[in-house]
């Protein structure tokens, strides 16, 4: 497929996501073109669909997209929050093959998005933190410390903070058993038993029972 064919096909509302994922995995030229379109195309149906393709493909074969790290990293500071979202998700996927430890160099910039201007971008930062912890366990303590301090890391209304804390609880559930300092996790869980968010209260209650917390 040439550039025009890719652009026309991927811009369709019902485009074949899986077909494009297979294409970018198998064809280096198509891969570079779709990365380029995600980075530079002005039409949302093009750049967003390109993102869908890259997000899924980079989860399956992150090594194919690691060469584009610098280009994707630049999106962290993009004026468009969608593009910041792209960077947050794709870079998290790429930590699986980050042999050069590039993520450590952007750690602060990445997690500054916990107080992004857009709530959904901040929420996505938390959700993708779980992937980073899995791929880079040496960063776990630093990431968990930021997430437990979410009240001071962001200035959203309490209802939105409540939703963010629900996402933090999902991560706590995954790391709790191996965490040396369980006390700090316990304090967070028990505090969220009275969260303004019903969903977060429910999750906190579930974890309190699961880990026998009082």
N, C-alpha and C positions, 0 to 999 in steps of 0.2 A: 504494500500500500504506500502511495506517495503522500506528501503532506496534505494536499487537498482532500484526498480520499479519507485520510485519518480524521481530519477536522470535520468533514461532513458526516461521517459515520458516528463519531463519538459524541457529536452534539445532539443527536436524536434522544428524545426523552426515554425511549425504550431500547437504548443501545445495549448490545450484548457484552456485559461486563466480563464474564468468564472468558469469552472469546478474545477480548483485548488483553486480559491477564496472560493468557497463553501466548499471545503475540509478543508482548514485551519481554516475556521470559525467554522466548526462543529466538527473537530477532533483535539484534543490538541496534540496528538503525531505527527500527520502530520504537524501541525503548528510549533512545535519545530524543526522538521527535516528540514523544508523548511527555517526557520530562520537560522539554522546551515549551510545549504548549501549556503545560500546567504553570510554568514559571511566568510566561509572557503573554499568553492570549488574553484578550480583553473580554471575551464573551463568557459569561458565567457557566453556560451549559458545556462549554469546551473545557475550561480550566478545572471546573469542579469534577466533571466526569473523568478527566485525566488523573485527578487526585484519587478518585475511587479506584482506578486501575492500579496506580502506583502503590497506594496504601495496601491493597490486597496482595499485589505481587511482591512487595518488599517484606511482607510478613512471611511469605513462602520462601523467597529467595533473596534475602537482604544483601548478600554479597554482590548481586548484580547492580545494586543501586548505591553501594558504598562510594563508588567513584564520583557520584554526584553530591557528596556530602556538603561541599562548600556552597554549591548553588542552593541547596535546600536549607542550609543553616541561615543564609541571608534572609529567608522568609520569616525568621523569628522577629525581625524588625519591620516587617511589611506594614504599610498603612492600612491594608485590608485585613480584617480579622480572619477571614476565611483562609487566607494564605498563611497567617500565623498558625492557624489550626493545622494546616497541612504540615508545616515544619514540626510541630509538636508531635504529631502522630508518626510521621515517617522517620524522624530522627530517633524516636524511641525504638522503632523496628530495627534501625540500623545499628543500635548498640549491641545487637547479637553478634555482629562481626567487626566490632570496633577494636581491632588489634592495635591501632595506633593511639588509642585512648584519647580520641578527639573530644569525646563528650565531656571529659573533665575540664577542658578548656572553655566550654560553653555552659557549664553547670549553673553558674549564677544567672546568666542571661536566660537560660531555659526556664528556671524556676521563678524568675521575676514575673512570669506569666500567671503565677498564682494570684497576682493582683492586676491582671490585664484589664484594660478598659472594658472588655466584653466578658460577661460572666461565663458564657459557654466556652470561651477559650480557656479561662481559668479552670473550669470544671474538667475540660479535656486534659489539661496539664496534670491534674490529680489522677485521672483514669490511666493515663499513659505512664505515670510514675511507677505503677505496678510492673509494667513491662521492663522498665529500666532496672528496677530492683532485682528482677529475675535474671536479667542479662549481666548486670554489674553489681553483684552482691556486696562488693567492697564500698559501694556508695549508699548502702541501705541506711546506716545510722544517720547520715547527714540528711537524707531525704525524709526519713521518718521524723526527725527533729523539726524540719520545716512544716510537715503536715500536721503534727500535733500542735503547732503554734499558729494554726490557720487563722485564729481570731486576730492575730497581729500581722499576719501576712497579707490580709485583704481587708477592704473597707466596704464590702457589699452589705445590703440590708440583711437583717437577721434570718429571714426566710431563705435567702440564697445561701448564706453561710451554713444554714442547717442542711441544705442539700449537699454542699461541699463536704461537710463532715460525714454525711452518709457515704460518700465515695471514699473518704479516709478510712471509715470503718471496714469497708470491703478490703482495703489493703492490710489493715491491722489483722483481719481474720487470716490472711495468707502468711503473715510473718510471726504471729503470736507465739507459736510453739517453739520457734528457734530464737526468739528474742531473749537476750540476757537480762535486759532491764524491763521486765514485764510490768513493773509498777507504773511506769509512765503510760503504758498502753491501757492498763486497768483503770487508771484515773480518767483517761479520755472516754473509755467505754461507759463507765458509770455516770459520768457527767452528761452524756448524751441520752441517758434514760429520760431526761426531761426536755429533750430538744423541741424546738418549735416545729420541726418537720415530722409529721406522722411516720413517714417512711424511715427516717433516721432513728426515731424512737424505737420502732419495730426492730430495726437491725441491731441497735444497742442491746435491746432486751434479749434478742436471739444470741448474741455473743456473750452476754452476761451468764446466760444459762449454759451455753456451750463450754465456757471456760470456768464455770463455777465461781463467779465473782460476786462479792457482796460489799 
